[in-house]
Amino acid sequence: MVRLFGHYIPRALFLLLGLEFIVLFASVYIAADIRFPNPSSSPELFNNFNWKCSIFAIIHIVVMIGVGLYQRSTRDSFSSVVSRLFWSVVIAFIMLSILFYLIPELVIGRGVFVLSLGIGFGFLLIVRYGFSVIADKELFQSRVLVLGTGRRAKQLLRLKRKSDWRGLKLVGFVHLKGDQDHIEDESLIIRSEEPLSKMIERYGIDELIIAVDDTRKNYPVNEIIQLKLSGLRITDITLFFERQTGRMEIDTLSPNQVIFFEGFHTDYFREAVKRIFDIVVSLTFLIVSIPIAAVLYVLIKRESKWREPVIYSQIRTGQNGEPFVIYKFRSMVVDAEKDGPQYAAKQDARVTRVGEIMRKTRLDEIPQMWNVLKGDMSFVGPRPERPEFVADLNEKVAYYNMRHRVKPGITGWAQICYPYGDNDEDSKQKLQFDLYYIKNFSLFLDLTILLQTLQVIVWQKGSR
């Protein structure tokens, strides 16, 4: 993993991004060479040419992030990846065309531009196919050994996605005397009297994950210290989950760890930067969405025969548990909650026809920009919940109240990593992503979430 501004990025994806930047950069050079074999025939094109190639590649990479081509947990087939690559080229074409119009000095010519897009698309297909073939080869994997066979260790077996284990090879679980085994597959359990250092050497281990339930008995602390001093990577299971999955696994978390974890802190500078970011982004979106909002106003009014309100307000729980009023375009019938608060369900009969479109495209959340400008919300953060649900979840889900130490957001890390939730287990899973965001908050992470929110909207992930 590469840790950038506190956020864990899989090394494979980081290298993939770098390689794709290079091929996109090179595609402009190749296109220019095909179009103008003699550089002297078009001297204006080759002025600041490296800068122009870099802009072309950067815009394309940003679009690819936005359409979800750099998500760590993707399960997409290669055909789906090809589809996303195609749409990234289309969107990049539009964005670059606008940029060339606004800044003529960056123009690379229509012929070179079109050729660059075609050549770049071909290169990206080759790179992506090669990545899908070699990424999971054992030759490129680190060998991992888990110390412990109890409840904490068992949580690792819940990781079933290839992306969760990308770059890693699980060798097995080391049984400690006195521990109760919770690993059902006996073939994964290593029972041995030899020293831990010998085991590490025999299995060729690159990383040791500590997943012991009780460190007060039969815990080889001196051996682990010696292994640490010898250069072996030692990782606590909670930090392993955080690093590999982008979430904090609650079932492996103890209050003592929360106290001593790095992160979960703030300062005036970070708060000021985030507030400026919120104001700039929300104002920009509000201005751009004025025509859309006007159309939605007419459609909502027309569907209700000009009788019902367009804006829907509701009490939500904000920072430090303080209630506030959230605003949305009304997407359900007026008496949607006559039987009391409830989660939205699939094919919910309460959702109007216009509301169904708005909810799938997140257009119903445009009025929340006002909440951001007021300071009740941030643009990026945990989604605000109803006080009725919060009171119940605080009782059922450990650490749930920790999500309220920051302002809620219009979009968030949980929204791009996990689909819509309508039960307690879903709320628990989303909390784990929210805690990761709170612990590792940075402007870089906010920008990453903002870009990846595009693919949530376009591919309608988690809409209901």
C-alpha positions in Angstrom: 0.0 0.0 0.0 1.0 3.6 -0.7 -0.1 6.1 2.0 -0.8 9.5 0.4 -2.0 12.3 2.7 -3.1 9.6 5.2 -5.2 7.7 2.6 -4.2 4.1 1.7 -3.9 3.5 -2.0 -3.1 -0.1 -3.2 0.3 -0.1 -4.7 -0.9 -1.9 -7.8 -3.5 0.8 -8.5 -0.9 3.5 -7.9 1.4 1.8 -10.4 -1.4 1.3 -12.8 -2.3 5.0 -12.7 1.4 5.9 -13.3 1.6 3.6 -16.3 -1.6 4.9 -17.8 -0.4 8.4 -17.4 2.7 7.5 -19.4 0.8 5.8 -22.2 -1.6 8.7 -22.5 1.3 11.2 -22.5 3.0 9.1 -25.2 -0.2 8.8 -27.3 -0.1 12.5 -28.0 3.6 12.2 -29.1 2.7 9.3 -31.4 -0.3 11.1 -32.8 1.7 14.2 -33.5 4.4 12.2 -35.2 1.8 10.5 -37.5 0.1 13.8 -38.3 3.2 15.9 -38.7 6.3 13.7 -39.6 8.2 16.9 -40.1 7.9 19.0 -36.8 8.9 22.2 -38.7 5.6 22.1 -40.6 3.7 22.9 -37.5 6.0 24.8 -35.1 3.0 26.2 -33.0 1.9 22.7 -32.1 5.3 21.8 -30.6 5.6 24.9 -28.4 5.4 23.7 -24.8 4.5 20.3 -26.2 5.4 18.4 -23.0 3.0 20.6 -21.0 0.2 20.0 -23.6 0.8 16.2 -23.4 0.7 16.4 -19.6 -2.6 18.3 -19.5 -4.1 15.7 -22.0 -3.0 12.8 -19.7 -4.1 14.5 -16.4 -7.6 15.3 -17.6 -8.0 11.8 -18.9 -6.8 10.3 -15.6 -9.2 12.6 -13.6 -12.1 11.4 -15.7 -11.0 7.8 -15.2 -11.0 8.3 -11.5 -14.5 9.8 -11.8 -16.0 6.8 -13.7 -14.6 4.4 -11.1 -11.6 2.9 -13.0 -9.3 3.2 -10.0 -11.6 1.8 -7.3 -9.9 -0.7 -5.0 -12.9 -3.0 -4.6 -14.2 -3.2 -8.1 -15.7 -6.5 -9.2 -16.2 -5.4 -12.8 -15.7 -7.9 -15.7 -13.2 -6.9 -18.4 -16.1 -6.0 -20.7 -17.4 -3.6 -18.1 -13.9 -2.1 -17.8 -13.9 -1.6 -21.6 -17.3 0.2 -21.4 -16.0 2.5 -18.7 -12.9 3.2 -20.7 -15.0 4.1 -23.7 -17.1 6.5 -21.7 -14.0 8.0 -20.1 -12.7 8.8 -23.6 -16.0 10.4 -24.5 -16.1 12.6 -21.3 -12.4 13.4 -21.7 -13.1 14.5 -25.3 -15.8 16.9 -24.0 -13.7 18.3 -21.2 -10.6 18.8 -23.3 -12.7 20.4 -26.1 -14.0 23.0 -23.5 -10.5 23.5 -22.1 -9.0 24.1 -25.6 -11.8 26.6 -26.3 -11.1 28.5 -23.1 -7.3 28.3 -23.3 -6.3 28.3 -27.0 -2.6 28.0 -26.1 -3.2 24.3 -25.1 -4.7 23.3 -28.5 -3.0 20.4 -30.1 -5.0 20.5 -33.3 -8.1 18.5 -34.3 -6.2 15.8 -36.2 -3.7 15.2 -33.4 -6.5 15.4 -30.8 -8.7 12.7 -32.4 -5.7 10.5 -33.1 -4.5 10.9 -29.5 -7.8 9.8 -28.1 -7.9 6.7 -30.4 -4.3 5.7 -29.7 -4.7 6.4 -26.0 -7.9 4.2 -25.9 -6.0 1.4 -27.6 -3.0 1.7 -25.1 -5.4 1.7 -22.2 -7.1 -1.5 -23.3 -3.7 -3.2 -23.6 -2.6 -1.9 -20.2 -5.9 -2.9 -18.5 -5.8 -6.4 -20.0 -2.2 -6.9 -18.9 -3.0 -5.7 -15.4 -6.0 -8.1 -15.1 -3.8 -11.0 -16.2 -0.7 -10.4 -14.0 -2.1 -8.5 -10.9 -3.0 -11.7 -9.0 0.0 -13.8 -10.0 1.8 -15.2 -6.9 5.1 -13.9 -8.2 3.9 -10.4 -7.4 2.3 -11.2 -4.0 3.6 -10.8 -0.5 3.3 -13.8 1.7 1.2 -13.1 4.9 1.0 -15.1 8.1 -1.7 -14.5 10.7 -0.9 -14.9 14.4 -4.0 -16.2 16.1 -6.9 -18.6 15.3 -9.7 -17.0 17.5 -12.5 -14.6 16.9 -10.4 -11.7 15.7 -8.5 -13.9 13.2 -11.7 -15.4 11.9 -12.8 -11.9 10.7 -10.1 -12.2 7.9 -12.1 -15.0 6.3 -14.9 -12.5 5.6 -12.6 -11.0 3.0 -13.7 -12.8 -0.1 -13.1 -10.3 -2.9 -9.9 -10.7 -4.9 -9.4 -7.0 -4.6 -9.1 -7.3 -0.8 -6.2 -9.7 -1.1 -4.6 -8.2 -4.2 -0.8 -8.3 -3.8 -1.1 -10.7 -0.8 -1.0 -14.5 -0.4 -2.5 -15.8 2.9 -0.2 -18.7 4.1 -2.2 -19.6 7.2 -3.1 -19.0 10.9 -0.7 -19.8 13.7 -2.3 -21.5 16.6 -1.2 -20.4 20.1 -1.5 -22.6 23.1 -4.6 -22.1 25.1 -6.5 -20.3 22.3 -9.9 -21.5 21.2 -9.9 -22.1 17.4 -12.6 -20.3 15.4 -11.0 -21.1 12.0 -13.1 -23.9 10.7 -10.8 -24.9 7.8 -8.1 -27.0 9.6 -5.9 -26.9 6.5 -5.3 -23.1 7.2 -4.2 -23.7 10.8 -0.5 -24.1 11.5 0.2 -26.1 14.7 3.9 -26.1 15.5 6.3 -26.0 18.5 9.1 -24.3 16.6 9.9 -20.7 17.3 8.0 -18.1 15.4 11.2 -16.8 13.7 11.8 -20.3 12.2 8.2 -20.4 11.0 8.7 -17.0 9.3 11.8 -18.3 7.6 10.4 -21.7 6.5 7.3 -20.2 4.9 9.0 -17.2 3.4 6.8 -14.7 5.2 6.9 -11.0 4.3 4.2 -9.8 6.8 2.9 -11.0 10.1 -0.7 -10.0 11.1 -1.4 -9.9 14.8 -4.9 -11.2 15.4 -4.7 -12.6 19.0 -7.8 -12.5 21.1 -6.0 -12.3 24.5 -2.4 -11.0 24.7 -2.1 -11.8 28.4 -1.4 -15.5 27.9 0.9 -17.4 25.6 1.7 -14.3 23.6 5.2 -14.4 22.1 5.9 -10.8 22.6 9.7 -11.1 22.7 9.8 -13.0 19.5 7.5 -10.5 17.8 9.8 -7.6 19.0 12.9 -9.4 17.6 11.1 -10.0 14.3 10.1 -6.3 14.2 13.7 -5.3 14.8 14.9 -7.7 12.1 12.8 -5.8 9.5 9.7 -8.0 9.2 6.5 -6.1 8.7 4.2 -6.5 11.7 0.6 -5.3 11.3 -2.4 -5.3 13.7 -5.5 -6.8 12.2 -7.5 -3.6 12.6 -4.9 -1.6 10.6 -4.8 -4.4 8.1 -8.5 -4.1 7.4 -8.1 -0.3 7.2 -5.3 -0.6 4.7 -6.7 -3.3 2.5 -10.4 -2.5 2.5 -10.7 1.2 3.2 -12.8 0.6 6.3 -12.3 0.1 10.1 -13.5 -3.3 11.1 -15.5 -2.8 14.2 -15.5 -6.4 15.3 -11.7 -6.2 15.7 -11.6 -2.8 17.3 -11.1 -2.2 21.1 -11.6 1.0 23.0 -7.9 1.0 23.9 -7.0 1.1 20.2 -9.4 4.0 19.6 -7.6 6.0 22.3 -4.1 5.5 20.8 -4.9 5.5 17.1 -3.3 8.2 15.0 -6.0 10.2 13.3 -9.4 11.3 14.7 -7.9 14.7 15.3 -8.6 18.1 13.9 -7.1 21.7 14.0 -8.2 25.1 13.0 -6.2 25.0 9.7 -7.8 21.8 8.5 -11.2 23.0 9.5 -10.6 26.3 7.6 -9.4 24.5 4.5 -12.4 22.2 4.6 -14.8 25.1 5.1 -13.4 27.0 2.1 -13.6 23.8 0.0 -17.3 23.4 1.0 -18.2 27.0 0.1 -16.4 26.9 -3.3 -17.8 23.5 -4.3 -21.4 24.1 -3.1 -21.5 27.6 -4.7 -20.2 26.2 -8.0 -22.7 23.3 -8.0 -25.6 25.7 -7.0 -24.8 28.1 -9.9 -24.4 25.2 -12.4 -27.6 23.5 -11.3 -29.9 26.5 -11.5 -31.3 25.4 -15.0 -31.7 21.8 -13.7 -33.4 23.0 -10.5 -35.9 25.2 -12.6 -36.8 22.2 -14.7 -37.3 20.0 -11.7 -39.5 22.6 -10.0 -41.9 22.6 -13.0 -41.9 18.8 -13.2 -42.5 18.2 -9.5 -45.3 20.9 -9.5 -46.9 19.5 -12.6 -46.9 15.9 -11.3 -48.7 17.1 -8.1 -51.1 19.2 -10.2 -49.5 22.4 -8.8 -50.8 21.7 -5.3 -48.0 20.1 -3.3 -44.7 21.7 -2.2 -41.5 21.2 -4.2 -39.0 21.3 -1.3 -39.1 18.7 1.4 -37.5 19.4 4.8 -36.7 16.9 7.5 -34.8 16.8 10.9 -31.5 15.1 10.7 -28.6 14.5 13.2 -25.6 16.7 12.6 -22.2 17.3 14.1 -21.9 16.5 17.8 -25.4 15.0 17.7 -27.1 18.4 17.1 -30.3 18.3 15.1 -30.7 20.4 12.0 -33.2 20.8 9.1 -32.1 19.3 5.8 -33.7 20.3 2.5 -34.3 18.2 -0.6 -36.5 18.2 -3.7 -39.6 16.2 -2.8 -39.3 12.7 -4.3 -42.1 10.9 -2.4 -45.8 11.6 -1.9 -46.6 14.1 0.7 -47.9 11.6 3.3 -45.0 9.2 2.8 -44.4 8.8 6.6 -47.9 8.8 7.9 -47.0 5.4 9.5 -43.8 6.7 11.1 -40.1 7.0 10.0 -38.9 4.2 7.7 -36.0 3.4 5.3 -36.7 3.6 1.6 -37.2 0.2 0.1 -36.6 -1.2 -3.4 -39.5 -0.3 -5.8 -40.9 1.9 -3.0 -44.5 2.8 -3.8 -44.1 6.1 -2.0 -41.7 7.4 -4.6 -43.2 9.6 -7.4 -42.3 9.2 -11.1 -40.2 12.3 -11.1 -38.8 11.4 -7.7 -37.6 8.0 -9.0 -35.5 9.8 -11.6 -34.2 12.3 -9.1 -33.2 9.7 -6.6 -31.3 7.6 -9.1 -29.4 10.6 -10.4 -29.1 12.3 -6.9 -30.7 15.4 -8.3 -33.1 15.5 -5.3 -30.1 16.5 -3.2 -29.4 19.8 -5.0 -31.1 21.9 -2.2 -28.6 20.4 0.3 -26.0 22.8 -1.2 -27.8 25.4 1.0 -27.2 23.3 4.0 -23.5 23.2 3.1 -23.4 27.0 2.7 -25.1 27.5 6.0 -22.6 25.3 7.7 -25.0 22.6 8.8 -23.3 20.1 6.5 -20.1 19.6 4.6 -19.9 18.5 1.0 -18.1 15.3 1.9 -18.8 13.4 5.1 -21.0 10.7 6.6 -24.6 10.9 5.4 -26.9 12.5 8.0 -29.4 10.1 9.6 -32.8 10.6 11.2 -32.7 11.1 15.0 -35.1 8.2 15.4 -32.7 5.9 13.6 -29.7 7.3 15.4 -31.1 6.6 18.8 -31.7 3.0 17.9 -28.4 2.5 16.2 -26.4 4.0 19.1 -27.8 1.1 21.2 -27.2 -1.6 18.6 -23.9 -0.7 16.8 -20.7 -0.2 18.7 -19.0 3.2 18.1 -21.9 4.5 16.0 -21.9 7.8 17.8 -18.3 8.5 16.6 -19.6 9.3 13.1 -21.2 12.5 14.6 -17.9 14.1 15.5 -17.7 15.6 12.0 -20.3 17.4 9.9 -22.5 15.1 7.8 -22.1 15.3 4.0 -23.9 15.2 0.7 -21.6 12.5 -0.4 -19.1 10.4 1.4 -16.6 7.5 1.5 -19.4 5.1 2.5 -21.6 6.2 -0.4 -19.0 5.3 -3.0 -17.8 2.1 -1.3 -21.1 0.6 -0.2 -24.7 0.5 -1.6 -27.8 1.9 0.0 -28.5 0.5 3.4 -31.9 -0.3 4.8 -31.2 -2.3 8.0 -28.9 -2.4 11.0 -26.3 -4.6 9.4 -26.0 -2.2 6.5 -25.7 0.7 8.9 -22.8 -1.1 10.7 -21.0 -1.7 7.4 -21.4 1.9 6.3 -20.2 3.1 9.7 -16.9 1.2 9.2 -16.3 3.3 6.0 -17.3 6.5 7.8 -14.8 5.8 10.6 -12.1 5.3 8.0 -13.0 8.7 6.5 -13.0 10.5 9.9 -9.7 8.9 10.9 -7.9 9.6 7.6 -9.6 12.9 6.6 -7.7 15.1 4.2 -8.5 17.5 1.3 -7.0 14.9 -1.0 -9.5 12.2 0.3 -12.3 14.7 -0.2 -11.3 15.4 -3.8 -11.0 11.6 -4.4 -14.5 11.1 -3.0 -15.9 14.0 -5.0 -14.5 12.6 -8.3 -15.7 9.1 -7.6 -19.2 10.3 -6.8 -19.6 10.8 -10.5 -19.6 7.0 -11.2 -22.1 6.5 -8.3 -24.5 8.8 -10.2 -23.8 7.6 -13.7 -23.9 3.9 -12.8 -26.7 4.4 -10.2 -24.8 2.6 -7.5 -26.8 2.4 -4.3 -29.8 4.5 -5.5 -33.2 3.8 -4.1 
